[in-house]
Amino acid sequence: MFRPTQSTLFRASLRQLASASNQPIPPGSEINAVKRTAATILPPVKLYRRIIRAHRKLDADMRAVGDNYVKDEFRRHKGIDNPLQIIGFLSSWKMYLDQLEVQQGQPGGFRGERLDAQLLEKMSDEQIYQIHELMTATQEAYSDKAQSHPPNQQREMAEKAAAEAGMSVKKND
C-alpha cells in the first residue's frame, strides 16, 4: 500500500498552489508585497530557471556573482520540509525576480535596492554576515577599493554565529 510522505504531499499541494505568472508585479501596488508574491509563487525549478535567464541581461561580473549565489541558495534549501520556510523562500526569490525584471526594463538597467530596516533587524547574525559578503563580492566586481571584510563589530557577530553553527569564518587579515 502506498503511503505518501509529508514531502510528497507538500510537493503536490505546492504544485497546485503555484500559478505561473509571466508578468512581473509592478512596484507601488496597494497590496503587501509578500501577499502579491505568494499569489504568484512559481515552482522551484521554474523560478530558478527564470532567475538564471534574467541574469543573462546583467554585466558579466554581476551575472557570475548572481548565478553563483542563486545556485548556492537553492542547493542549501533543497532539503527543507517546513512549508512556511518553503513558501518564504520561494516568495522572496519571486520578489527578487519581479524587481529584476522591472528594473531591467527601465533605462540604466538593474540598480538594486536598499534593505528595509525592519527586515535587517529580523535577520540573524549569520544572515547579516552573508549579506555583507554578497555586498563585498558585488563591490569587488566594480571596484578594487572595496573592503575585504566587514567592520569589527559585524565581523565579531559573524564569527560568533559561525562558531555556534560549528563553522569557521575565513580571515583575510
OpenMM code with the backbone's topology and positions (N, CA, C; nanometers):
from openmm import Vec3, app, unit

residues = "MET PHE ARG PRO THR GLN SER THR LEU PHE ARG ALA SER LEU ARG GLN LEU ALA SER ALA SER ASN GLN PRO ILE PRO PRO GLY SER GLU ILE ASN ALA VAL LYS ARG THR ALA ALA THR ILE LEU PRO PRO VAL LYS LEU TYR ARG ARG ILE ILE ARG ALA HIS ARG LYS LEU ASP ALA ASP MET ARG ALA VAL GLY ASP ASN TYR VAL LYS ASP GLU PHE ARG ARG HIS LYS GLY ILE ASP ASN PRO LEU GLN ILE ILE GLY PHE LEU SER SER TRP LYS MET TYR LEU ASP GLN LEU GLU VAL GLN GLN GLY GLN PRO GLY GLY PHE ARG GLY GLU ARG LEU ASP ALA GLN LEU LEU GLU LYS MET SER ASP GLU GLN ILE TYR GLN ILE HIS GLU LEU MET THR ALA THR GLN GLU ALA TYR SER ASP LYS ALA GLN SER HIS PRO PRO ASN GLN GLN ARG GLU MET ALA GLU LYS ALA ALA ALA GLU ALA GLY MET SER VAL LYS LYS ASN ASP".split()
positions = [
    Vec3(0.0840, -0.1181, 0.0000),
    Vec3(0.0000, 0.0000, 0.0000),
    Vec3(0.0882, 0.1240, 0.0000),
    Vec3(0.0567, 0.2189, -0.0856),
    Vec3(0.1341, 0.3417, -0.0969),
    Vec3(0.0915, 0.4403, 0.0108),
    Vec3(0.1895, 0.4876, 0.0865),
    Vec3(0.1640, 0.5890, 0.1879),
    Vec3(0.2443, 0.7125, 0.1508),
    Vec3(0.1781, 0.8195, 0.1136),
    Vec3(0.2527, 0.9389, 0.0757),
    Vec3(0.3210, 1.0005, 0.1972),
    Vec3(0.4430, 1.0421, 0.1782),
    Vec3(0.5164, 1.1087, 0.2854),
    Vec3(0.4734, 1.2540, 0.2916),
    Vec3(0.5170, 1.3208, 0.3965),
    Vec3(0.4826, 1.4613, 0.4132),
    Vec3(0.5384, 1.5439, 0.2982),
    Vec3(0.6625, 1.5160, 0.2567),
    Vec3(0.7216, 1.5943, 0.1486),
    Vec3(0.6513, 1.5677, 0.0160),
    Vec3(0.6039, 1.4443, -0.0071),
    Vec3(0.5302, 1.4133, -0.1296),
    Vec3(0.3985, 1.4897, -0.1323),
    Vec3(0.3288, 1.4908, -0.0196),
    Vec3(0.2034, 1.5650, -0.0120),
    Vec3(0.2270, 1.7138, -0.0306),
    Vec3(0.3340, 1.7648, 0.0295),
    Vec3(0.3609, 1.9074, 0.0183),
    Vec3(0.3948, 1.9453, -0.1249),
    Vec3(0.4772, 1.8624, -0.1906),
    Vec3(0.5124, 1.8926, -0.3298),
    Vec3(0.3875, 1.8971, -0.4170),
    Vec3(0.2972, 1.8036, -0.3952),
    Vec3(0.1737, 1.8008, -0.4740),
    Vec3(0.0903, 1.9255, -0.4472),
    Vec3(0.0771, 1.9641, -0.3203),
    Vec3(-0.0022, 2.0824, -0.2892),
    Vec3(0.0674, 2.2091, -0.3360),
    Vec3(0.2003, 2.2111, -0.3338),
    Vec3(0.2736, 2.3276, -0.3820),
    Vec3(0.2516, 2.3449, -0.5314),
    Vec3(0.2506, 2.2345, -0.6046),
    Vec3(0.2248, 2.2418, -0.7486),
    Vec3(0.0855, 2.2980, -0.7755),
    Vec3(-0.0119, 2.2595, -0.6935),
    Vec3(-0.1474, 2.3095, -0.7127),
    Vec3(-0.1568, 2.4571, -0.6772),
    Vec3(-0.0837, 2.4988, -0.5755),
    Vec3(-0.0863, 2.6390, -0.5348),
    Vec3(-0.0125, 2.7290, -0.6326),
    Vec3(0.0883, 2.6736, -0.6960),
    Vec3(0.1732, 2.7542, -0.7833),
    Vec3(0.0952, 2.7947, -0.9072),
    Vec3(0.0888, 2.9230, -0.9270),
    Vec3(0.0282, 2.9725, -1.0502),
    Vec3(0.1349, 3.0545, -1.1201),
    Vec3(0.1810, 3.0082, -1.2315),
    Vec3(0.2914, 3.0721, -1.3022),
    Vec3(0.2462, 3.2055, -1.3581),
    Vec3(0.3204, 3.3076, -1.3254),
    Vec3(0.2932, 3.4408, -1.3767),
    Vec3(0.4086, 3.4831, -1.4648),
    Vec3(0.3780, 3.5203, -1.5868),
    Vec3(0.4823, 3.5663, -1.6777),
    Vec3(0.5037, 3.7159, -1.6669),
    Vec3(0.4133, 3.7859, -1.6011),
    Vec3(0.4244, 3.9297, -1.5887),
    Vec3(0.4809, 3.9666, -1.4522),
    Vec3(0.5848, 4.0528, -1.4480),
    Vec3(0.6348, 4.0970, -1.3180),
    Vec3(0.5308, 4.1844, -1.2489),
    Vec3(0.5300, 4.1794, -1.1190),
    Vec3(0.4357, 4.2598, -1.0421),
    Vec3(0.4919, 4.4008, -1.0321),
    Vec3(0.4165, 4.5022, -1.0752),
    Vec3(0.4696, 4.6381, -1.0720),
    Vec3(0.4851, 4.6876, -0.9289),
    Vec3(0.5928, 4.7648, -0.9025),
    Vec3(0.6119, 4.8175, -0.7674),
    Vec3(0.5074, 4.9243, -0.7367),
    Vec3(0.4797, 4.9448, -0.6086),
    Vec3(0.3904, 5.0506, -0.5662),
    Vec3(0.2441, 5.0110, -0.5582),
    Vec3(0.2123, 4.8853, -0.5710),
    Vec3(0.0731, 4.8422, -0.5574),
    Vec3(0.0307, 4.8567, -0.4123),
    Vec3(-0.1009, 4.8618, -0.3904),
    Vec3(-0.1509, 4.8806, -0.2540),
    Vec3(-0.1332, 4.7559, -0.1683),
    Vec3(-0.1329, 4.6400, -0.2299),
    Vec3(-0.1287, 4.5137, -0.1561),
    Vec3(0.0124, 4.4874, -0.1054),
    Vec3(0.0223, 4.4263, 0.0076),
    Vec3(0.1511, 4.3901, 0.0666),
    Vec3(0.2316, 4.3057, -0.0314),
    Vec3(0.3637, 4.3308, -0.0399),
    Vec3(0.4497, 4.2627, -0.1368),
    Vec3(0.4491, 4.1115, -0.1183),
    Vec3(0.4479, 4.0658, 0.0046),
    Vec3(0.4501, 3.9212, 0.0283),
    Vec3(0.3196, 3.8577, -0.0190),
    Vec3(0.2079, 3.9221, 0.0061),
    Vec3(0.0797, 3.8684, -0.0388),
    Vec3(0.0737, 3.8642, -0.1909),
    Vec3(0.1237, 3.9707, -0.2558),
    Vec3(0.1246, 3.9737, -0.4022),
    Vec3(0.2114, 3.8615, -0.4568),
    Vec3(0.3261, 3.8426, -0.3948),
    Vec3(0.4183, 3.7408, -0.4435),
    Vec3(0.3654, 3.6018, -0.4156),
    Vec3(0.3081, 3.5812, -0.2976),
    Vec3(0.2563, 3.4488, -0.2632),
    Vec3(0.1465, 3.4060, -0.3598),
    Vec3(0.0756, 3.5029, -0.4146),
    Vec3(-0.0298, 3.4700, -0.5101),
    Vec3(0.0272, 3.4191, -0.6420),
    Vec3(0.1538, 3.4473, -0.6680),
    Vec3(0.2142, 3.4084, -0.7958),
    Vec3(0.3410, 3.3265, -0.7758),
    Vec3(0.3452, 3.2474, -0.6710),
    Vec3(0.4641, 3.1652, -0.6452),
    Vec3(0.4837, 3.0676, -0.7603),
    Vec3(0.6067, 3.0587, -0.8042),
    Vec3(0.6425, 2.9652, -0.9104),
    Vec3(0.6992, 2.8380, -0.8494),
    Vec3(0.6870, 2.7261, -0.9180),
    Vec3(0.7547, 2.6048, -0.8713),
    Vec3(0.9056, 2.6293, -0.8680),
    Vec3(0.9782, 2.5646, -0.7779),
    Vec3(1.1204, 2.5942, -0.7586),
    Vec3(1.2057, 2.5876, -0.8852),
    Vec3(1.1900, 2.4844, -0.9656),
    Vec3(1.2751, 2.4705, -1.0846),
    Vec3(1.2456, 2.5810, -1.1852),
    Vec3(1.1177, 2.6111, -1.2046),
    Vec3(1.0797, 2.7164, -1.2985),
    Vec3(1.1301, 2.8525, -1.2498),
    Vec3(1.1174, 2.8782, -1.1200),
    Vec3(1.1662, 3.0028, -1.0623),
    Vec3(1.3168, 3.0147, -1.0794),
    Vec3(1.3890, 2.9083, -1.0498),
    Vec3(1.5351, 2.9058, -1.0642),
    Vec3(1.5752, 2.9376, -1.2081),
    Vec3(1.5102, 2.8735, -1.3034),
    Vec3(1.5440, 2.8951, -1.4446),
    Vec3(1.5147, 3.0376, -1.4885),
    Vec3(1.4043, 3.0934, -1.4416),
    Vec3(1.3717, 3.2319, -1.4795),
    Vec3(1.4708, 3.3305, -1.4198),
    Vec3(1.5178, 3.3049, -1.2985),
    Vec3(1.6178, 3.3935, -1.2379),
    Vec3(1.7477, 3.3866, -1.3165),
    Vec3(1.7930, 3.2656, -1.3479),
    Vec3(1.9166, 3.2499, -1.4253),
    Vec3(1.9010, 3.3168, -1.5619),
    Vec3(1.7853, 3.3028, -1.6239),
    Vec3(1.7595, 3.3664, -1.7534),
    Vec3(1.7619, 3.5190, -1.7402),
    Vec3(1.7052, 3.5724, -1.6326),
    Vec3(1.7047, 3.7174, -1.6108),
    Vec3(1.8456, 3.7697, -1.5864),
    Vec3(1.9324, 3.6876, -1.5271),
    Vec3(2.0707, 3.7281, -1.5019),
    Vec3(2.1498, 3.7449, -1.6309),
    Vec3(2.1027, 3.6873, -1.7402),
    Vec3(2.1744, 3.6997, -1.8678),
    Vec3(2.1860, 3.8445, -1.9128),
    Vec3(2.0947, 3.9289, -1.8672),
    Vec3(2.0950, 4.0699, -1.9076),
    Vec3(2.1868, 4.1554, -1.8209),
    Vec3(2.2451, 4.0980, -1.7165),
    Vec3(2.3372, 4.1708, -1.6289),
    Vec3(2.4774, 4.1726, -1.6887),
    Vec3(2.5634, 4.2601, -1.6340),
    Vec3(2.7047, 4.2595, -1.6720),
    Vec3(2.7632, 4.1229, -1.6403),
    Vec3(2.8722, 4.0876, -1.7080),
    Vec3(2.9323, 3.9545, -1.6912),
    Vec3(2.9723, 3.9278, -1.5464),
    Vec3(3.0346, 4.0273, -1.4804),
    Vec3(3.0776, 4.0085, -1.3415),
    Vec3(2.9583, 3.9915, -1.2477),
    Vec3(2.8582, 4.0775, -1.2649),
    Vec3(2.7399, 4.0689, -1.1794),
    Vec3(2.6630, 3.9398, -1.2065),
    Vec3(2.6624, 3.8980, -1.3311),
    Vec3(2.5941, 3.7730, -1.3657),
    Vec3(2.6604, 3.6548, -1.2958),
    Vec3(2.7935, 3.6530, -1.2963),
    Vec3(2.8658, 3.5426, -1.2319),
    Vec3(2.8364, 3.5388, -1.0820),
    Vec3(2.8406, 3.6554, -1.0175),
    Vec3(2.8120, 3.6622, -0.8739),
    Vec3(2.6677, 3.6185, -0.8475),
    Vec3(2.5739, 3.6709, -0.9256),
    Vec3(2.4330, 3.6379, -0.9068),
    Vec3(2.4028, 3.4915, -0.9306),
    Vec3(2.4571, 3.4367, -1.0390),
    Vec3(2.4329, 3.2951, -1.0698),
    Vec3(2.4870, 3.2042, -0.9602),
    Vec3(2.6082, 3.2332, -0.9144),
    Vec3(2.6673, 3.1506, -0.8083),
    Vec3(2.5863, 3.1595, -0.6796),
    Vec3(2.5413, 3.2803, -0.6449),
    Vec3(2.4640, 3.2986, -0.5227),
    Vec3(2.3305, 3.2235, -0.5313),
    Vec3(2.2634, 3.2359, -0.6452),
    Vec3(2.1345, 3.1680, -0.6627),
    Vec3(2.1526, 3.0168, -0.6553),
    Vec3(2.2543, 2.9651, -0.7227),
    Vec3(2.2800, 2.8204, -0.7206),
    Vec3(2.3052, 2.7720, -0.5780),
    Vec3(2.3883, 2.8456, -0.5042),
    Vec3(2.4184, 2.8065, -0.3664),
    Vec3(2.2938, 2.8087, -0.2782),
    Vec3(2.2135, 2.9142, -0.2899),
    Vec3(2.0936, 2.9252, -0.2068),
    Vec3(1.9927, 2.8145, -0.2381),
    Vec3(1.9718, 2.7855, -0.3648),
    Vec3(1.8764, 2.6803, -0.3999),
    Vec3(1.9280, 2.5438, -0.3554),
    Vec3(2.0588, 2.5221, -0.3613),
    Vec3(2.1148, 2.3949, -0.3121),
    Vec3(2.0965, 2.3829, -0.1614),
    Vec3(2.1236, 2.4933, -0.0887),
    Vec3(2.1113, 2.4911, 0.0573),
    Vec3(1.9686, 2.4617, 0.1022),
    Vec3(1.8725, 2.5087, 0.0277),
    Vec3(1.7325, 2.4953, 0.0681),
    Vec3(1.6621, 2.3785, -0.0001),
    Vec3(1.7359, 2.2946, -0.0666),
    Vec3(1.6775, 2.1827, -0.1405),
    Vec3(1.6062, 2.0825, -0.0497),
    Vec3(1.6601, 2.0565, 0.0671),
    Vec3(1.6050, 1.9540, 0.1551),
    Vec3(1.5079, 2.0043, 0.2597),
    Vec3(1.4624, 2.1262, 0.2515),
    Vec3(1.3727, 2.1819, 0.3528),
    Vec3(1.2334, 2.1211, 0.3388),
    Vec3(1.1756, 2.0816, 0.4530),
    Vec3(1.0428, 2.0202, 0.4539),
    Vec3(0.9359, 2.1110, 0.5147),
    Vec3(0.9765, 2.2158, 0.5859),
    Vec3(0.8816, 2.3046, 0.6520),
    Vec3(0.8101, 2.3911, 0.5471),
    Vec3(0.6782, 2.3785, 0.5346),
    Vec3(0.6048, 2.4543, 0.4326),
    Vec3(0.6202, 2.6058, 0.4450),
    Vec3(0.6263, 2.6573, 0.5676),
    Vec3(0.6420, 2.8016, 0.5849),
    Vec3(0.7766, 2.8495, 0.5323),
    Vec3(0.8814, 2.7723, 0.5573),
    Vec3(1.0126, 2.8096, 0.5060),
    Vec3(1.0161, 2.8016, 0.3540),
    Vec3(0.9514, 2.7016, 0.2986),
    Vec3(0.9491, 2.6869, 0.1524),
    Vec3(0.8754, 2.8039, 0.0889),
    Vec3(0.7588, 2.8374, 0.1418),
    Vec3(0.6811, 2.9490, 0.0877),
    Vec3(0.7589, 3.0795, 0.1035),
    Vec3(0.8213, 3.1007, 0.2192),
    Vec3(0.9017, 3.2211, 0.2401),
    Vec3(1.0180, 3.2293, 0.1437),
    Vec3(1.0859, 3.1175, 0.1236),
    Vec3(1.1998, 3.1123, 0.0322),
    Vec3(1.1560, 3.1431, -0.1104),
    Vec3(1.0515, 3.0747, -0.1568),
    Vec3(1.0052, 3.0947, -0.2945),
    Vec3(0.9492, 3.2347, -0.3160),
    Vec3(0.8757, 3.2875, -0.2171),
    Vec3(0.8186, 3.4214, -0.2346),
    Vec3(0.9274, 3.5280, -0.2340),
    Vec3(1.0317, 3.5107, -0.1541),
    Vec3(1.1426, 3.6073, -0.1538),
    Vec3(1.2149, 3.6081, -0.2876),
    Vec3(1.2400, 3.4903, -0.3420),
    Vec3(1.3074, 3.4831, -0.4722),
    Vec3(1.2167, 3.5327, -0.5842),
    Vec3(1.0831, 3.5157, -0.5713),
    Vec3(0.9906, 3.5683, -0.6728),
    Vec3(0.9902, 3.7203, -0.6686),
    Vec3(0.9961, 3.7787, -0.5473),
    Vec3(1.0039, 3.9246, -0.5370),
    Vec3(1.1320, 3.9754, -0.6014),
    Vec3(1.2436, 3.9051, -0.5798),
    Vec3(1.3702, 3.9424, -0.6426),
    Vec3(1.3574, 3.9368, -0.7945),
    Vec3(1.2974, 3.8302, -0.8460),
    Vec3(1.2803, 3.8154, -0.9906),
    Vec3(1.1947, 3.9284, -1.0467),
    Vec3(1.0843, 3.9604, -0.9788),
    Vec3(0.9975, 4.0691, -1.0243),
    Vec3(1.0726, 4.2014, -1.0263),
    Vec3(1.1483, 4.2282, -0.9206),
    Vec3(1.2257, 4.3517, -0.9133),
    Vec3(1.3292, 4.3560, -1.0254),
    Vec3(1.3957, 4.2470, -1.0493),
    Vec3(1.4972, 4.2378, -1.1533),
    Vec3(1.4361, 4.2628, -1.2909),
    Vec3(1.3230, 4.2003, -1.3193),
    Vec3(1.2582, 4.2168, -1.4495),
    Vec3(1.2070, 4.3586, -1.4703),
    Vec3(1.1508, 4.4198, -1.3669),
    Vec3(1.1005, 4.5567, -1.3788),
    Vec3(1.2161, 4.6534, -1.4008),
    Vec3(1.3231, 4.6404, -1.3227),
    Vec3(1.4352, 4.7334, -1.3348),
    Vec3(1.5128, 4.7139, -1.4639),
    Vec3(1.5156, 4.5938, -1.5176),
    Vec3(1.5853, 4.5727, -1.6440),
    Vec3(1.5120, 4.6395, -1.7588),
    Vec3(1.3829, 4.6606, -1.7447),
    Vec3(1.3058, 4.7282, -1.8480),
    Vec3(1.3204, 4.8792, -1.8437),
    Vec3(1.3811, 4.9325, -1.7388),
    Vec3(1.3980, 5.0769, -1.7240),
    Vec3(1.5343, 5.1199, -1.7762),
    Vec3(1.5478, 5.2480, -1.8139),
    Vec3(1.6802, 5.2971, -1.8562),
    Vec3(1.7794, 5.2878, -1.7408),
    Vec3(1.8998, 5.2472, -1.7697),
    Vec3(2.0018, 5.2332, -1.6661),
    Vec3(2.0117, 5.0920, -1.6133),
    Vec3(1.9121, 5.0077, -1.6436),
    Vec3(1.9188, 4.8674, -1.6039),
    Vec3(1.8979, 4.8457, -1.4552),
    Vec3(1.9467, 4.7325, -1.4065),
    Vec3(1.9277, 4.6915, -1.2671),
    Vec3(2.0194, 4.7711, -1.1753),
    Vec3(1.9623, 4.8313, -1.0716),
    Vec3(2.0396, 4.9107, -0.9770),
    Vec3(2.0398, 4.8529, -0.8365),
    Vec3(1.9530, 4.7606, -0.8081),
    Vec3(1.9448, 4.7080, -0.6727),
    Vec3(1.8543, 4.7936, -0.5870),
    Vec3(1.8529, 4.7635, -0.4585),
    Vec3(1.7632, 4.8328, -0.3676),
    Vec3(1.8187, 4.8226, -0.2263),
    Vec3(1.7974, 4.9268, -0.1473),
    Vec3(1.8418, 4.9224, -0.0080),
    Vec3(1.7530, 4.8265, 0.0711),
    Vec3(1.8143, 4.7600, 0.1691),
    Vec3(1.7378, 4.6696, 0.2548),
    Vec3(1.6514, 4.7497, 0.3507),
    Vec3(1.5332, 4.7008, 0.3748),
    Vec3(1.4421, 4.7615, 0.4692),
    Vec3(1.4981, 4.7426, 0.6101),
    Vec3(1.4929, 4.8461, 0.6933),
    Vec3(1.5478, 4.8394, 0.8290),
    Vec3(1.4785, 4.7308, 0.9120),
    Vec3(1.3477, 4.7149, 0.8955),
    Vec3(1.2751, 4.6117, 0.9701),
    Vec3(1.3211, 4.4724, 0.9297),
    Vec3(1.3456, 4.4533, 0.8013),
    Vec3(1.3933, 4.3239, 0.7533),
    Vec3(1.5323, 4.2954, 0.8084),
    Vec3(1.6157, 4.3966, 0.8110),
    Vec3(1.7518, 4.3817, 0.8618),
    Vec3(1.7521, 4.3456, 1.0103),
    Vec3(1.6590, 4.4034, 1.0872),
    Vec3(1.6503, 4.3731, 1.2301),
    Vec3(1.6094, 4.2281, 1.2559),
    Vec3(1.5321, 4.1704, 1.1658),
    Vec3(1.4848, 4.0330, 1.1826),
    Vec3(1.5899, 3.9294, 1.1450),
    Vec3(1.6963, 3.9718, 1.0772),
    Vec3(1.7985, 3.8774, 1.0311),
    Vec3(1.8880, 3.8320, 1.1452),
    Vec3(1.9330, 3.7079, 1.1345),
    Vec3(2.0287, 3.6554, 1.2320),
    Vec3(2.1669, 3.7110, 1.1994),
    Vec3(2.2606, 3.6931, 1.2919),
    Vec3(2.3972, 3.7405, 1.2702),
    Vec3(2.4596, 3.6738, 1.1478),
    Vec3(2.4311, 3.5470, 1.1315),
    Vec3(2.4863, 3.4740, 1.0166),
    Vec3(2.4302, 3.5292, 0.8853),
    Vec3(2.3020, 3.5637, 0.8839),
    Vec3(2.2413, 3.6201, 0.7636),
    Vec3(2.2997, 3.7575, 0.7324),
    Vec3(2.3236, 3.8371, 0.8365),
    Vec3(2.3841, 3.9688, 0.8160),
    Vec3(2.5229, 3.9536, 0.7571),
    Vec3(2.5989, 3.8589, 0.8083),
    Vec3(2.7326, 3.8365, 0.7541),
    Vec3(2.7241, 3.7896, 0.6089),
    Vec3(2.6289, 3.7044, 0.5787),
    Vec3(2.6129, 3.6547, 0.4416),
    Vec3(2.5763, 3.7695, 0.3472),
    Vec3(2.4885, 3.8585, 0.3907),
    Vec3(2.4529, 3.9755, 0.3101),
    Vec3(2.5759, 4.0633, 0.2887),
    Vec3(2.6562, 4.0802, 0.3934),
    Vec3(2.7767, 4.1614, 0.3801),
    Vec3(2.8740, 4.0992, 0.2802),
    Vec3(2.8893, 3.9680, 0.2852),
    Vec3(2.9784, 3.9000, 0.1902),
    Vec3(2.9285, 3.9174, 0.0471),
    Vec3(2.7979, 3.9109, 0.0274),
    Vec3(2.7412, 3.9320, -0.1055),
    Vec3(2.7659, 4.0752, -0.1512),
    Vec3(2.7459, 4.1714, -0.0610),
    Vec3(2.7700, 4.3110, -0.0948),
    Vec3(2.9164, 4.3327, -0.1321),
    Vec3(3.0076, 4.2744, -0.0554),
    Vec3(3.1506, 4.2880, -0.0830),
    Vec3(3.1852, 4.2274, -0.2182),
    Vec3(3.1290, 4.1123, -0.2482),
    Vec3(3.1571, 4.0472, -0.3771),
    Vec3(3.1087, 4.1325, -0.4932),
    Vec3(2.9920, 4.1951, -0.4780),
    Vec3(2.9425, 4.2797, -0.5865),
    Vec3(3.0237, 4.4075, -0.5982),
    Vec3(3.0689, 4.4623, -0.4859),
    Vec3(3.1534, 4.5815, -0.4923),
    Vec3(3.2868, 4.5500, -0.5579),
    Vec3(3.3427, 4.4337, -0.5273),
    Vec3(3.4704, 4.3954, -0.5864),
    Vec3(3.4586, 4.3748, -0.7362),
    Vec3(3.3398, 4.3410, -0.7822),
    Vec3(3.3195, 4.3243, -0.9260),
    Vec3(3.3324, 4.4582, -0.9983),
    Vec3(3.3057, 4.5683, -0.9283),
    Vec3(3.3120, 4.7007, -0.9890),
    Vec3(3.4278, 4.7862, -0.9393),
    Vec3(3.4873, 4.7494, -0.8259),
    Vec3(3.5905, 4.8348, -0.7682),
    Vec3(3.6957, 4.7515, -0.6972),
    Vec3(3.8226, 4.7883, -0.7167),
    Vec3(3.9313, 4.7220, -0.6451),
    Vec3(3.9471, 4.7788, -0.5048),
    Vec3(3.8776, 4.8887, -0.4753),
    Vec3(3.8925, 4.9560, -0.3463),
    Vec3(3.7956, 4.9038, -0.2407),
    Vec3(3.7172, 4.8044, -0.2728),
    Vec3(3.6175, 4.7514, -0.1787),
    Vec3(3.6850, 4.6861, -0.0594),
    Vec3(3.6199, 4.6955, 0.0564),
    Vec3(3.6727, 4.6309, 0.1764),
    Vec3(3.6638, 4.4805, 0.1609),
    Vec3(3.7595, 4.4103, 0.2180),
    Vec3(3.7569, 4.2645, 0.2076),
    Vec3(3.6945, 4.1989, 0.3303),
    Vec3(3.6607, 4.2754, 0.4309),
    Vec3(3.5953, 4.2177, 0.5488),
    Vec3(3.5034, 4.3212, 0.6117),
    Vec3(3.4021, 4.2780, 0.6836),
    Vec3(3.3080, 4.3705, 0.7445),
    Vec3(3.3711, 4.4457, 0.8615),
    Vec3(3.3060, 4.5524, 0.9057),
    Vec3(3.3551, 4.6234, 1.0237),
    Vec3(3.3670, 4.5287, 1.1423),
    Vec3(3.4500, 4.5668, 1.2398),
    Vec3(3.4840, 4.4783, 1.3519),
    Vec3(3.3627, 4.4213, 1.4246),
    Vec3(3.2657, 4.5044, 1.4551),
    Vec3(3.1505, 4.4554, 1.5311),
    Vec3(3.0739, 4.3495, 1.4516),
    Vec3(3.0516, 4.3738, 1.3243),
    Vec3(2.9805, 4.2754, 1.2431),
    Vec3(3.0642, 4.1496, 1.2262),
    Vec3(3.1951, 4.1666, 1.2149),
    Vec3(3.2833, 4.0504, 1.1993),
    Vec3(3.2763, 3.9632, 1.3248),
    Vec3(3.2781, 4.0280, 1.4426),
    Vec3(3.2690, 3.9528, 1.5675),
    Vec3(3.1366, 3.8768, 1.5759),
    Vec3(3.0273, 3.9424, 1.5337),
    Vec3(2.8970, 3.8763, 1.5354),
    Vec3(2.8970, 3.7576, 1.4395),
    Vec3(2.9575, 3.7758, 1.3228),
    Vec3(2.9625, 3.6677, 1.2240),
    Vec3(3.0459, 3.5509, 1.2750),
    Vec3(3.1591, 3.5814, 1.3400),
    Vec3(3.2436, 3.4749, 1.3948),
    Vec3(3.1698, 3.3985, 1.5045),
    Vec3(3.0945, 3.4709, 1.5875),
    Vec3(3.0182, 3.4072, 1.6940),
    Vec3(2.9103, 3.3159, 1.6355),
    Vec3(2.8380, 3.3659, 1.5344),
    Vec3(2.7332, 3.2856, 1.4713),
    Vec3(2.7920, 3.1631, 1.4034),
    Vec3(2.9064, 3.1801, 1.3404),
    Vec3(2.9712, 3.0675, 1.2726),
    Vec3(3.0179, 2.9640, 1.3742),
    Vec3(3.0715, 3.0109, 1.4880),
    Vec3(3.1181, 2.9186, 1.5913),
    Vec3(3.0011, 2.8382, 1.6487),
    Vec3(2.8870, 2.9046, 1.6698),
    Vec3(2.7690, 2.8354, 1.7209),
    Vec3(2.7183, 2.7306, 1.6222),
    Vec3(2.7366, 2.7591, 1.4931),
    Vec3(2.6914, 2.6654, 1.3894),
    Vec3(2.7967, 2.5603, 1.3584),
    Vec3(2.9124, 2.5690, 1.4259),
    Vec3(3.0188, 2.4721, 1.4031),
    Vec3(3.0986, 2.4993, 1.2773),
    Vec3(3.0965, 2.6246, 1.2321),
    Vec3(3.1704, 2.6618, 1.1113),
    Vec3(3.2809, 2.7588, 1.1499),
    Vec3(3.3666, 2.7896, 1.0554),
    Vec3(3.4695, 2.8898, 1.0792),
    Vec3(3.4553, 2.9999, 0.9757),
    Vec3(3.5054, 3.1182, 1.0103),
    Vec3(3.4993, 3.2329, 0.9214),
    Vec3(3.6369, 3.2543, 0.8618),
    Vec3(3.6416, 3.2726, 0.7314),
    Vec3(3.7678, 3.2951, 0.6616),
    Vec3(3.8238, 3.4305, 0.7029),
    Vec3(3.9507, 3.4334, 0.7421),
    Vec3(4.0161, 3.5573, 0.7828),
    Vec3(4.1064, 3.6040, 0.6708),
    Vec3(4.0908, 3.7328, 0.6334),
    Vec3(4.1701, 3.7905, 0.5252),
    Vec3(4.2738, 3.8886, 0.5770),
    Vec3(4.3074, 3.8837, 0.7050),
    Vec3(4.3990, 3.9814, 0.7648),
    Vec3(4.5412, 3.9609, 0.7191),
] * unit.nanometer
topology = app.Topology()
chain = topology.addChain("A")
for resn in residues:
    res = topology.addResidue(resn, chain)
    for name in ("N", "CA", "C"):
        topology.addAtom(name, app.Element.getBySymbol(name[0]), res)
